[in-house]
Amino acid sequence: MQQEQRELLQALYVEHQGVLRIAAYKYGLPQAEADDAVQDTFCAFMEVYLDRADQWDDKRIKATLMKILRNRCMDYYRSEKRHPSVSMQELMQGGEHFLTSEFFSADIVGSLMAKEEMARLREGVLSMSNRMQDVVVLYMLEERPISEVCRILQISEATCRMRIVRIRRYLMEWMREEKEAGVNRPHTPQ
């Protein structure tokens, strides 16, 4: 029985791996990651569906493999967040890599306005205390979960959440004041 399953898996791999690899490239995965996603797809298929795959038609098998692959590709982007993490040093030096066109429309004016807003936000973040800047980098830029931010900074969850609220409030006020004239800056959160 196990030999039959191996032969079925090998036949499925030979038949479908090319199409799955092309689909992984179309989802935007680099070659090495695409190869891993295809392999993971077949492993997941084997683990869950192989015992009934001999009863399925080719169309259903291919659809199932494609669905698993799509989920693997989504997992790749979700877990890696494909947006590079930003250190405070990079932020202070300009950190332009998070201002790339992938985050903004093709409209040049809109892109320039977004860059100006990011520069104003950068100024606002740099005016904060180091404790607040750490939360901005870990939670807002690197998009780490609150539990991880708390563990790294060795603070309680309540403290972290309060800092996030204060940071958001401060940055919203900062942006409003910057737009109005750059005077009467809001109280900097400590």
C-alpha positions, 0 to 999 in steps of 0.5 A: 500500500505504501509503495502504491502511495509513493508511486502515486505521489511521484506520478503527481509530482512529475505531472504537476510540479512544472505548473506549480513552479510557474504559479509560484513564480507568478505569485512573486516568490524568488526561485529558491522560495518557489522551489520550497513552496512547491515541495511543501505543497506536495508534502502537505498534499501527501499528508492530508489527501494522498490516501484518497487521491487515487479516487479523484480525477486529475482536475480535482487533484490539480485544483487542490495542489494549486490551492495548497500552493497559493496558501503556501505563497500567502504564508510566505508573504505573511510570515516574512512580511516582505517589507524590510524591517527598519532600525532606528538608525535607518529611520534617522538616516532617511529609511527611504526603503519603506517609501518605495512605489509598492506602497503608493500609487503610480501618481507622481504627485501622490508619491511625493506627498506621501514622501513628504508626510513620511518625512514629517512622521520621521521628524515626529518619531525622532522627537520622541523619547527612546522608550517610545521610539523602540515601540514605534520600530518594533510594533509599527515598523517591524509589525511585531505582535504586542507580546513580542514587543513586551518581551523584547522591551521587558514591559507589561502589555498594559504599558505597551498598549498605553505607549501605542495609544500615546504614540498614535495620538502624538503622531496624529497631532504632530501631523495636524500641527505640521500641516497647519504651520509647524507651530504649537507642537504637541507635548512629546510623549515620554 
